[in-house]
Amino acid sequence: MIPPKPSGIPKWDTPVDKATVVIRLLSREVQVSIMLEKYEQDSRVPYVSRQKGLPDAKHERYFKAVPEGFAFRPVVVFEPRSGLAGLVDRLFVKRAVPGALRKTIENLEVVFGQQRSRA
């Protein structure tokens, strides 16, 4: 069973649930719209992100219980756009995705490290 969300936090457990998140990209805040495709609790969460000026991206987050807590594996796939935008996608977006995934994992390690130290 999924616990109820505090008010102000969007529902995120049913396909087509949508949310807008704000991320820091190149020292500025950027809005990203995300839509849940499927929800496999404690296993896999696939969703699509849309951001102005970038190609749509398909994300999958995999979770697996391990003795120390959980193992996490993020995956991102995108199709470069056509024309000049596609060149930007192939040169810059393709290189930026691995760094963004590393940063995601670093952020999770900080958050969970703080929670462990409080326990």
N, CA, C and O atoms as a MOPAC input file, in Angstrom:
PM7 MOZYME 1SCF
protein

 N      0.83900 1    -1.19000 1     0.00000 1
 C      0.00000 1     0.00000 1     0.00000 1
 C      0.87700 1     1.24500 1     0.00000 1
 O      1.88900 1     1.30000 1     0.70000 1
 N      0.49400 1     2.22100 1    -0.77100 1
 C      1.24100 1     3.47600 1    -0.87000 1
 C      0.67800 1     4.45300 1     0.15300 1
 O     -0.52900 1     4.69400 1     0.17000 1
 N      1.53300 1     5.02200 1     1.00900 1
 C      1.02800 1     5.96100 1     2.01400 1
 C      0.47700 1     7.22200 1     1.35600 1
 O      0.93000 1     7.59100 1     0.27300 1
 N     -0.48600 1     7.89000 1     1.98300 1
 C     -1.02200 1     9.12700 1     1.41700 1
 C      0.06200 1    10.19900 1     1.35300 1
 O      0.95100 1    10.25700 1     2.20200 1
 N     -0.03200 1    11.03900 1     0.33400 1
 C      0.93500 1    12.11600 1     0.14200 1
 C      0.48700 1    13.35100 1     0.93000 1
 O     -0.70900 1    13.62500 1     1.02700 1
 N      1.45200 1    14.09800 1     1.49400 1
 C      1.08900 1    15.37300 1     2.11300 1
 C      0.48800 1    16.29600 1     1.04000 1
 O      0.81300 1    16.17000 1    -0.14100 1
 N     -0.37200 1    17.20300 1     1.44500 1
 C     -0.97800 1    18.09700 1     0.46600 1
 C      0.10800 1    18.91300 1    -0.23600 1
 O      1.12200 1    19.27000 1     0.36200 1
 N     -0.12500 1    19.19400 1    -1.49800 1
 C      0.83600 1    19.95500 1    -2.28300 1
 C      1.80200 1    19.07300 1    -3.05900 1
 O      2.49200 1    19.56000 1    -3.95400 1
 N      1.86600 1    17.77200 1    -2.73300 1
 C      2.72400 1    16.85200 1    -3.46500 1
 C      1.84000 1    16.09400 1    -4.44600 1
 O      0.85100 1    15.48800 1    -4.03500 1
 N      2.18000 1    16.11500 1    -5.75000 1
 C      1.31000 1    15.45900 1    -6.72500 1
 C      1.27000 1    13.94500 1    -6.54600 1
 O      2.23100 1    13.32800 1    -6.08400 1
 N      0.13100 1    13.36500 1    -6.92400 1
 C     -0.03400 1    11.92100 1    -6.93000 1
 C      0.89900 1    11.35800 1    -7.99100 1
 O      1.01100 1    11.92700 1    -9.07600 1
 N      1.57100 1    10.25000 1    -7.69700 1
 C      2.56700 1     9.71000 1    -8.62700 1
 C      2.61500 1     8.19300 1    -8.49000 1
 O      3.64800 1     7.63100 1    -8.12800 1
 N      1.48300 1     7.52400 1    -8.78200 1
 C      1.45500 1     6.07300 1    -8.66700 1
 C      0.56600 1     5.39600 1    -9.70800 1
 O      0.41400 1     4.17400 1    -9.69400 1
 N     -0.01800 1     6.17800 1   -10.60500 1
 C     -0.90900 1     5.64700 1   -11.62300 1
 C     -0.43500 1     6.12700 1   -12.99000 1
 O     -0.09100 1     7.29900 1   -13.14300 1
 N     -0.41100 1     5.22700 1   -14.00200 1
 C     -0.00900 1     5.67900 1   -15.33700 1
 C     -0.76900 1     6.93600 1   -15.75400 1
 O     -1.96000 1     7.08200 1   -15.47800 1
 N     -0.07100 1     7.81800 1   -16.40900 1
 C     -0.46700 1     9.15900 1   -16.87300 1
 C     -0.52000 1    10.20200 1   -15.76600 1
 O     -0.87600 1    11.34800 1   -16.04000 1
 N     -0.17700 1     9.85300 1   -14.51200 1
 C     -0.01900 1    10.89500 1   -13.50000 1
 C      1.07700 1    11.84000 1   -13.98800 1
 O      2.08700 1    11.39900 1   -14.53700 1
 N      0.87300 1    13.12600 1   -13.78600 1
 C      1.82500 1    14.13600 1   -14.27400 1
 C      2.28300 1    15.03100 1   -13.13100 1
 O      1.57800 1    15.22300 1   -12.14000 1
 N      3.47500 1    15.56600 1   -13.29900 1
 C      4.01600 1    16.51200 1   -12.32700 1
 C      4.97900 1    17.43400 1   -13.06300 1
 O      5.47000 1    17.10700 1   -14.14400 1
 N      5.23500 1    18.56000 1   -12.47600 1
 C      6.26000 1    19.46900 1   -12.98300 1
 C      7.29300 1    19.61700 1   -11.88100 1
 O      6.96500 1    19.95800 1   -10.74500 1
 N      8.54200 1    19.35600 1   -12.23000 1
 C      9.63300 1    19.49700 1   -11.27600 1
 C     10.55600 1    20.60800 1   -11.74700 1
 O     10.62600 1    20.91300 1   -12.93800 1
 N     11.24900 1    21.19900 1   -10.81500 1
 C     12.21900 1    22.24700 1   -11.14500 1
 C     13.60200 1    21.69800 1   -10.81700 1
 O     13.86500 1    21.24900 1    -9.70200 1
 N     14.47900 1    21.74600 1   -11.81900 1
 C     15.85000 1    21.27900 1   -11.63200 1
 C     16.81100 1    22.42300 1   -11.91100 1
 O     16.45300 1    23.40200 1   -12.56500 1
 N     18.00900 1    22.29600 1   -11.42000 1
 C     19.05500 1    23.27600 1   -11.69600 1
 C     19.89000 1    22.72000 1   -12.83800 1
 O     20.46600 1    21.63700 1   -12.73400 1
 N     19.95000 1    23.47800 1   -13.93700 1
 C     20.69000 1    23.07700 1   -15.12600 1
 C     21.51300 1    24.26100 1   -15.59900 1
 O     20.97600 1    25.32900 1   -15.89400 1
 N     22.81600 1    24.06100 1   -15.66800 1
 C     23.72700 1    25.14100 1   -16.07500 1
 C     23.49300 1    26.40200 1   -15.25500 1
 O     23.39100 1    27.50100 1   -15.79900 1
 N     23.41100 1    26.22900 1   -13.95300 1
 C     23.26800 1    27.32000 1   -12.97900 1
 C     21.95300 1    28.08300 1   -13.08800 1
 O     21.86400 1    29.22800 1   -12.64500 1
 N     20.93600 1    27.46400 1   -13.66800 1
 C     19.63000 1    28.12600 1   -13.68600 1
 C     18.54400 1    27.08800 1   -13.44000 1
 O     18.72800 1    25.90100 1   -13.71000 1
 N     17.41000 1    27.55300 1   -12.92400 1
 C     16.29700 1    26.65500 1   -12.64800 1
 C     15.48000 1    26.45400 1   -13.91800 1
 O     15.18100 1    27.40700 1   -14.63800 1
 N     15.12400 1    25.19900 1   -14.18000 1
 C     14.39700 1    24.82800 1   -15.39000 1
 C     13.22500 1    23.93400 1   -14.99400 1
 O     13.37200 1    23.04100 1   -14.16000 1
 N     12.05600 1    24.18200 1   -15.59900 1
 C     10.89300 1    23.34300 1   -15.33800 1
 C     10.89900 1    22.14300 1   -16.28600 1
 O     11.15600 1    22.28100 1   -17.48200 1
 N     10.61700 1    20.97800 1   -15.73700 1
 C     10.53200 1    19.74900 1   -16.51500 1
 C      9.18900 1    19.09700 1   -16.20500 1
 O      8.85600 1    18.86500 1   -15.04300 1
 N      8.42300 1    18.80600 1   -17.25100 1
 C      7.15900 1    18.09900 1   -17.08700 1
 C      7.42900 1    16.61100 1   -17.20000 1
 O      8.09900 1    16.16100 1   -18.12900 1
 N      6.90100 1    15.84600 1   -16.24500 1
 C      7.10400 1    14.40100 1   -16.27200 1
 C      5.74900 1    13.70100 1   -16.21200 1
 O      4.81900 1    14.16800 1   -15.55400 1
 N      5.65800 1    12.55600 1   -16.92300 1
 C      4.43100 1    11.77400 1   -16.93300 1
 C      4.77300 1    10.31000 1   -16.68100 1
 O      5.58900 1     9.71900 1   -17.38800 1
 N      4.14200 1     9.74200 1   -15.67400 1
 C      4.37000 1     8.35500 1   -15.30300 1
 C      3.78000 1     7.43200 1   -16.35900 1
 O      2.64000 1     7.61800 1   -16.78400 1
 N      4.55600 1     6.43400 1   -16.78300 1
 C      4.05700 1     5.44600 1   -17.73500 1
 C      3.53500 1     4.20000 1   -17.02200 1
 O      2.54000 1     3.60600 1   -17.43800 1
 N      4.21600 1     3.81400 1   -15.94800 1
 C      3.84800 1     2.61700 1   -15.21200 1
 C      4.44900 1     2.74800 1   -13.81500 1
 O      5.41800 1     3.48200 1   -13.62000 1
 N      3.87800 1     2.04100 1   -12.85200 1
 C      4.42400 1     2.08600 1   -11.51000 1
 C      4.52800 1     0.66600 1   -10.99100 1
 O      3.51500 1     0.02000 1   -10.72100 1
 N      5.74000 1     0.18500 1   -10.85400 1
 C      5.98800 1    -1.13800 1   -10.29400 1
 C      6.67400 1    -0.91400 1    -8.95400 1
 O      7.89800 1    -0.80300 1    -8.87800 1
 N      5.87100 1    -0.84900 1    -7.90100 1
 C      6.37500 1    -0.49400 1    -6.57500 1
 C      7.57500 1    -1.34100 1    -6.18400 1
 O      7.57600 1    -2.55900 1    -6.36200 1
 N      8.59500 1    -0.68300 1    -5.65000 1
 C      9.82700 1    -1.32600 1    -5.18100 1
 C     10.58900 1    -2.04900 1    -6.28600 1
 O     11.37900 1    -2.94900 1    -5.99900 1
 N     10.36700 1    -1.67200 1    -7.54400 1
 C     11.02400 1    -2.38300 1    -8.64000 1
 C     11.43100 1    -1.44500 1    -9.77700 1
 O     12.62000 1    -1.28400 1   -10.05600 1
 N     10.45000 1    -0.82900 1   -10.43100 1
 C     10.73200 1    -0.06700 1   -11.65800 1
 C      9.72400 1     1.06700 1   -11.80800 1
 O      8.53000 1     0.89700 1   -11.56100 1
 N     10.23100 1     2.22300 1   -12.21800 1
 C      9.37100 1     3.37000 1   -12.46600 1
 C      9.77100 1     3.99500 1   -13.80500 1
 O     10.76500 1     4.71800 1   -13.87100 1
 N      9.00900 1     3.72700 1   -14.87700 1
 C      9.28900 1     4.37600 1   -16.15300 1
 C      8.43100 1     5.64100 1   -16.31800 1
 O      7.24700 1     5.64300 1   -15.98400 1
 N      9.03700 1     6.69900 1   -16.83200 1
 C      8.29900 1     7.93800 1   -17.07800 1
 C      8.93200 1     8.69000 1   -18.24600 1
 O     10.05300 1     8.39300 1   -18.65800 1
 N      8.20100 1     9.66000 1   -18.76800 1
 C      8.66000 1    10.49200 1   -19.88000 1
 C      8.81600 1    11.91600 1   -19.37700 1
 O      7.97600 1    12.41600 1   -18.62900 1
 N      9.90000 1    12.56900 1   -19.79100 1
 C     10.08700 1    13.97500 1   -19.42100 1
 C     10.04800 1    14.83800 1   -20.67500 1
 O     10.48400 1    14.43600 1   -21.75400 1
 N      9.50900 1    16.03900 1   -20.49300 1
 C      9.46200 1    17.03400 1   -21.57100 1
 C      9.98700 1    18.34600 1   -21.00600 1
 O      9.57100 1    18.80700 1   -19.94300 1
 N     10.91200 1    18.92500 1   -21.75400 1
 C     11.54000 1    20.16900 1   -21.31500 1
 C     11.73400 1    21.04700 1   -22.53900 1
 O     12.20500 1    20.58600 1   -23.57900 1
 N     11.37400 1    22.29600 1   -22.40900 1
 C     11.50400 1    23.23400 1   -23.51400 1
 C     12.95200 1    23.27200 1   -24.01500 1
 O     13.88700 1    23.40900 1   -23.22700 1
 N     13.12100 1    23.15000 1   -25.32600 1
 C     14.43800 1    23.24900 1   -25.93200 1
 C     15.22300 1    21.94700 1   -25.98000 1
 O     16.34900 1    21.92300 1   -26.47600 1
 N     14.63600 1    20.85300 1   -25.46600 1
 C     15.31800 1    19.56000 1   -25.47300 1
 C     14.38100 1    18.49000 1   -26.02200 1
 O     13.16300 1    18.66900 1   -26.01400 1
 N     14.94100 1    17.37800 1   -26.49900 1
 C     14.06400 1    16.29600 1   -26.95700 1
 C     13.37400 1    15.63200 1   -25.76600 1
 O     13.89100 1    15.64200 1   -24.64900 1
 N     12.19800 1    15.05500 1   -26.02200 1
 C     11.54800 1    14.26700 1   -24.97300 1
 C     12.48000 1    13.12200 1   -24.60600 1
 O     13.22500 1    12.62300 1   -25.45000 1
 N     12.43800 1    12.71100 1   -23.35400 1
 C     13.30400 1    11.62900 1   -22.89800 1
 C     12.48100 1    10.58500 1   -22.15100 1
 O     11.56200 1    10.91700 1   -21.40100 1
 N     12.82100 1     9.33600 1   -22.36400 1
 C     12.18900 1     8.22700 1   -21.63500 1
 C     13.14300 1     7.81800 1   -20.51700 1
 O     14.31000 1     7.51600 1   -20.76300 1
 N     12.63800 1     7.81300 1   -19.29600 1
 C     13.43300 1     7.49300 1   -18.11100 1
 C     12.91500 1     6.19600 1   -17.51400 1
 O     11.72100 1     5.90000 1   -17.57200 1
 N     13.82300 1     5.43700 1   -16.94300 1
 C     13.43300 1     4.28000 1   -16.14100 1
 C     14.31100 1     4.29000 1   -14.90400 1
 O     15.52400 1     4.47800 1   -14.98700 1
 N     13.68700 1     4.08600 1   -13.76900 1
 C     14.40400 1     3.99600 1   -12.50700 1
 C     14.15300 1     2.59700 1   -11.95900 1
 O     13.00900 1     2.19900 1   -11.73900 1
 N     15.23400 1     1.86200 1   -11.74300 1
 C     15.14400 1     0.49700 1   -11.23300 1
 C     15.60400 1     0.46800 1    -9.78100 1
 O     16.59700 1     1.10100 1    -9.42100 1
 N     14.87800 1    -0.26600 1    -8.95400 1
 C     15.18400 1    -0.40300 1    -7.53600 1
 C     15.23100 1    -1.88300 1    -7.18700 1
 O     14.42200 1    -2.67200 1    -7.67600 1
 N     16.18100 1    -2.25100 1    -6.34200 1
 C     16.28000 1    -3.64100 1    -5.89600 1
 C     16.71900 1    -3.64300 1    -4.43800 1
 O     17.69000 1    -2.98200 1    -4.06900 1
 N     15.99700 1    -4.39000 1    -3.62000 1
 C     16.35700 1    -4.49300 1    -2.19900 1
 C     17.67700 1    -5.24100 1    -2.06000 1
 O     17.88100 1    -6.28700 1    -2.67800 1
 N     18.56800 1    -4.69300 1    -1.24300 1
 C     19.83800 1    -5.33300 1    -0.89800 1
 C     20.00000 1    -5.19000 1     0.61400 1
 O     19.31700 1    -4.36500 1     1.22000 1
 N     20.88800 1    -5.97300 1     1.24200 1
 C     21.02600 1    -5.90500 1     2.70400 1
 C     21.29300 1    -4.49100 1     3.23900 1
 O     20.83800 1    -4.15300 1     4.33200 1
 N     22.02100 1    -3.67000 1     2.48800 1
 C     22.36500 1    -2.32300 1     2.96500 1
 C     21.24300 1    -1.30800 1     2.73800 1
 O     21.35000 1    -0.17100 1     3.19700 1
 N     20.18400 1    -1.68500 1     2.04900 1
 C     19.10400 1    -0.75500 1     1.72600 1
 C     18.50900 1    -1.08800 1     0.37200 1
 O     17.64700 1    -1.96100 1     0.26800 1
 N     18.96800 1    -0.39000 1    -0.68000 1
 C     18.50300 1    -0.72000 1    -2.01900 1
 C     19.56200 1    -0.34000 1    -3.04400 1
 O     20.38000 1     0.55300 1    -2.82000 1
 N     19.52500 1    -1.03800 1    -4.17100 1
 C     20.37500 1    -0.70300 1    -5.31900 1
 C     19.50100 1     0.09400 1    -6.27600 1
 O     18.31300 1    -0.19300 1    -6.42700 1
 N     20.08300 1     1.08000 1    -6.91200 1
 C     19.34900 1     1.99900 1    -7.78300 1
 C     20.07200 1     2.08400 1    -9.12000 1
 O     21.29000 1     2.25300 1    -9.16600 1
 N     19.30800 1     1.96400 1   -10.21600 1
 C     19.90400 1     2.10300 1   -11.54700 1
 C     19.00100 1     2.98700 1   -12.39700 1
 O     17.87400 1     2.60200 1   -12.70800 1
 N     19.48600 1     4.17200 1   -12.77700 1
 C     18.70200 1     5.04200 1   -13.65000 1
 C     19.07500 1     4.81700 1   -15.11800 1
 O     20.23200 1     4.54800 1   -15.44000 1
 N     18.08200 1     4.93200 1   -16.00100 1
 C     18.29100 1     4.80300 1   -17.44200 1
 C     17.56200 1     5.96500 1   -18.11300 1
 O     16.43700 1     6.29800 1   -17.74000 1
 N     18.21500 1     6.58500 1   -19.11300 1
 C     17.57900 1     7.64500 1   -19.89200 1
 C     17.84200 1     7.37100 1   -21.37000 1
 O     18.97200 1     7.08700 1   -21.76900 1
 N     16.77800 1     7.46000 1   -22.17900 1
 C     16.88900 1     7.27000 1   -23.62000 1
 C     16.16500 1     8.43600 1   -24.28900 1
 O     15.08600 1     8.83700 1   -23.85400 1
 N     16.76200 1     8.97100 1   -25.34100 1
 C     16.08000 1    10.02400 1   -26.10500 1
 C     16.39900 1     9.83900 1   -27.58100 1
 O     17.43000 1     9.27400 1   -27.94600 1
 N     15.49600 1    10.32500 1   -28.41700 1
 C     15.67300 1    10.29800 1   -29.86200 1
 C     16.05000 1    11.71800 1   -30.29800 1
 O     15.26600 1    12.64800 1   -30.10700 1
 N     17.24300 1    11.89700 1   -30.88300 1
 C     17.61200 1    13.24900 1   -31.32800 1
 C     16.57700 1    13.80600 1   -32.31300 1
 O     16.03100 1    13.08000 1   -33.14400 1
 N     16.33000 1    15.08700 1   -32.19600 1
 C     15.39700 1    15.74500 1   -33.10900 1
 C     16.04000 1    15.88200 1   -34.47800 1
 O     17.21200 1    15.54900 1   -34.65400 1
 N     15.28400 1    16.36400 1   -35.43600 1
 C     15.81800 1    16.55100 1   -36.78700 1
 C     16.47200 1    17.93100 1   -36.91300 1
 O     16.27900 1    18.80400 1   -36.06700 1
 N     17.24400 1    18.10700 1   -37.97700 1
 C     17.84700 1    19.40000 1   -38.28900 1
 C     18.92900 1    19.81600 1   -37.30700 1
 O     19.59200 1    18.98000 1   -36.69400 1
 N     19.09200 1    21.13000 1   -37.17300 1
 C     20.11400 1    21.70300 1   -36.31000 1
 C     19.90200 1    21.29800 1   -34.84900 1
 O     20.86800 1    21.06300 1   -34.12300 1
 N     18.64000 1    21.21600 1   -34.42100 1
 C     18.34800 1    20.78700 1   -33.04200 1
 C     18.89500 1    19.38200 1   -32.79300 1
 O     19.37900 1    19.08500 1   -31.70100 1
 N     18.81800 1    18.52000 1   -33.80300 1
 C     19.33800 1    17.16800 1   -33.67100 1
 C     20.84800 1    17.14700 1   -33.50500 1
 O     21.38700 1    16.30200 1   -32.79100 1
 N     21.52300 1    18.06800 1   -34.15700 1
 C     22.97300 1    18.18300 1   -33.99800 1
 C     23.30700 1    18.54800 1   -32.55400 1
 O     24.21800 1    17.97800 1   -31.95500 1
 N     22.56900 1    19.49100 1   -32.01000 1
 C     22.75100 1    19.87400 1   -30.60800 1
 C     22.49500 1    18.66300 1   -29.70200 1
 O     23.24400 1    18.41400 1   -28.75700 1
 N     21.43200 1    17.91800 1   -30.00300 1
 C     21.10700 1    16.73400 1   -29.20300 1
 C     22.24600 1    15.71800 1   -29.23800 1
 O     22.62100 1    15.16200 1   -28.20600 1
 N     22.79300 1    15.47800 1   -30.42600 1
 C     23.84600 1    14.46600 1   -30.56700 1
 C     25.16200 1    14.91000 1   -29.93400 1
 O     25.91000 1    14.08400 1   -29.41100 1
 N     25.44600 1    16.20300 1   -29.98100 1
 C     26.71300 1    16.69300 1   -29.44000 1
 C     26.66000 1    17.00900 1   -27.95400 1
 O     27.56800 1    16.64200 1   -27.20800 1
 N     25.61100 1    17.68300 1   -27.52000 1
 C     25.57400 1    18.18700 1   -26.15000 1
 C     24.67700 1    17.37500 1   -25.21900 1
 O     25.09000 1    17.01100 1   -24.11700 1
 N     23.46700 1    17.09400 1   -25.65300 1
 C     22.54500 1    16.36200 1   -24.78200 1
 C     23.10200 1    14.96800 1   -24.49100 1
 O     23.07100 1    14.50500 1   -23.35000 1
 N     23.60700 1    14.30700 1   -25.52600 1
 C     24.16600 1    12.96900 1   -25.34800 1
 C     25.28300 1    12.95700 1   -24.30400 1
 O     25.42000 1    11.99600 1   -23.54700 1
 N     26.07200 1    14.02000 1   -24.26700 1
 C     27.16100 1    14.11600 1   -23.28300 1
 C     26.67500 1    14.55500 1   -21.91000 1
 O     27.28800 1    14.21200 1   -20.89900 1
 N     25.58100 1    15.31100 1   -21.86100 1
 C     25.08100 1    15.84000 1   -20.58700 1
 C     24.32900 1    14.78600 1   -19.77100 1
 O     24.32600 1    14.85000 1   -18.54200 1
 N     23.69800 1    13.82500 1   -20.43300 1
 C     22.87600 1    12.84100 1   -19.73000 1
 C     23.67800 1    12.03700 1   -18.70100 1
 O     23.22600 1    11.92300 1   -17.56100 1
 N     24.84900 1    11.47300 1   -19.04400 1
 C     25.59500 1    10.71800 1   -18.02000 1
 C     25.95500 1    11.56700 1   -16.78900 1
 O     25.90900 1    11.07400 1   -15.66200 1
 N     26.30800 1    12.82300 1   -17.00300 1
 C     26.61600 1    13.70200 1   -15.87500 1
 C     25.39500 1    13.95700 1   -15.00700 1
 O     25.49800 1    13.99800 1   -13.78100 1
 N     24.24600 1    14.12700 1   -15.63600 1
 C     23.00900 1    14.34300 1   -14.88200 1
 C     22.64800 1    13.10400 1   -14.06200 1
 O     22.17800 1    13.22000 1   -12.93100 1
 N     22.87100 1    11.91900 1   -14.63500 1
 C     22.58500 1    10.69000 1   -13.89400 1
 C     23.53700 1    10.52300 1   -12.71500 1
 O     23.11900 1    10.10300 1   -11.63600 1
 N     24.81100 1    10.84800 1   -12.91100 1
 C     25.76400 1    10.79400 1   -11.79600 1
 C     25.34800 1    11.74200 1   -10.68300 1
 O     25.41800 1    11.39300 1    -9.50400 1
 N     24.91300 1    12.94200 1   -11.05700 1
 C     24.47300 1    13.93000 1   -10.06600 1
 C     23.23900 1    13.43700 1    -9.31400 1
 O     23.11800 1    13.65900 1    -8.10900 1
 N     22.33200 1    12.77500 1   -10.01100 1
 C     21.15000 1    12.19800 1    -9.36300 1
 C     21.56800 1    11.20300 1    -8.28900 1
 O     21.05600 1    11.23100 1    -7.17000 1
 N     22.49900 1    10.32500 1    -8.63700 1
 C     22.96600 1     9.32800 1    -7.67500 1
 C     23.68500 1     9.99500 1    -6.50900 1
 O     23.48800 1     9.59800 1    -5.36000 1
 N     24.51300 1    10.99900 1    -6.78100 1
 C     25.19100 1    11.73100 1    -5.69800 1
 C     24.16900 1    12.36300 1    -4.75600 1
 O     24.32000 1    12.29600 1    -3.53600 1
 N     23.13200 1    12.97700 1    -5.32300 1
 C     22.09700 1    13.60100 1    -4.50000 1
 C     21.38700 1    12.57500 1    -3.62900 1
 O     21.11700 1    12.83600 1    -2.45700 1
 N     21.08000 1    11.40400 1    -4.19400 1
 C     20.43600 1    10.35400 1    -3.41000 1
 C     21.34300 1     9.87800 1    -2.28500 1
 O     20.87800 1     9.63800 1    -1.17100 1
 N     22.62900 1     9.74200 1    -2.56900 1
 C     23.57000 1     9.31200 1    -1.53100 1
 C     23.62300 1    10.32200 1    -0.39400 1
 O     23.71300 1     9.93400 1     0.77100 1
 N     23.56900 1    11.60600 1    -0.71100 1
 C     23.56900 1    12.64000 1     0.33000 1
 C     22.29100 1    12.54500 1     1.16200 1
 O     22.34700 1    12.54800 1     2.39200 1
 N     21.13900 1    12.46100 1     0.49100 1
 C     19.86100 1    12.40300 1     1.20500 1
 C     19.79800 1    11.17900 1     2.10400 1
 O     19.45300 1    11.29200 1     3.28000 1
 N     20.12900 1    10.00500 1     1.56300 1
 C     20.04200 1     8.79100 1     2.37000 1
 C     21.13200 1     8.74000 1     3.42800 1
 O     20.92000 1     8.15900 1     4.49200 1
 N     22.28600 1     9.32600 1     3.16800 1
 C     23.32800 1     9.41800 1     4.17800 1
 C     22.88100 1    10.27100 1     5.35400 1
 O     23.16900 1     9.94200 1     6.50500 1
 N     22.17900 1    11.36400 1     5.07500 1
 C     21.65800 1    12.21800 1     6.13900 1
 C     20.60100 1    11.48900 1     6.94400 1
 O     20.54800 1    11.62100 1     8.16700 1
 N     19.74900 1    10.71000 1     6.26000 1
 C     18.70800 1     9.96700 1     6.98000 1
 C     19.32200 1     8.89300 1     7.87100 1
 O     18.84600 1     8.66900 1     8.98300 1
 N     20.38300 1     8.22200 1     7.39200 1
 C     21.03800 1     7.19600 1     8.21100 1
 C     21.68300 1     7.80700 1     9.44600 1
 O     21.65600 1     7.21200 1    10.52300 1
 N     22.26200 1     8.99400 1     9.29300 1
 C     22.93800 1     9.61700 1    10.44400 1
 C     21.94200 1    10.10700 1    11.49100 1
 O     22.29900 1    10.24500 1    12.66000 1
 N     20.70100 1    10.37100 1    11.09100 1
 C     19.66200 1    10.79000 1    12.04400 1
 C     19.09600 1     9.61000 1    12.81200 1
 O     18.58100 1     9.76800 1    13.91900 1
 N     19.19300 1     8.41600 1    12.21700 1
 C     18.57800 1     7.22800 1    12.84900 1
 C     19.36600 1     6.72100 1    14.02500 1
 O     18.97600 1     5.73600 1    14.65200 1

